Amino acid sequence: MSKKPKKEETPKVNPELEGFQMNINSFGEISSSFSIDKINEFLNKNVDDKKLRDRDDLDELKKKKQ
């Protein structure tokens, strides 16, 4: 029995992250197609941080950045 060839499918991603690729080279170094700042900005907008939920000044800090 022959093995079926694996189809290389791209995962469904948020439109803001379209084209994002992460690679790990033979030395264990991680390389990315996006800058770290762009990734952090996306995560700050879209991911809830459990540690910061109960902070009273969090809303004020978000307003200052915008």
C-alpha positions, 0 to 999 in steps of 0.5 A: 500500500502506498502512502497518500501524499500530504497536502500542504494546507494553509490554516485559516487565520485572521486577515490581519495576519495573512502571510504570517510565517514562522520558521525554526532553523537548524540552530533553534533560532526562530524567524518570522515574516512579521516584526515582533512589534506588529505581532505584539500590537495584534495580540494586545488588541485581540487577546484578553490578558488574564493577569490584567483583567482586574486592574483599575487603570487598564482602561486609562492606559488603553485610552492614552495609547489611542 
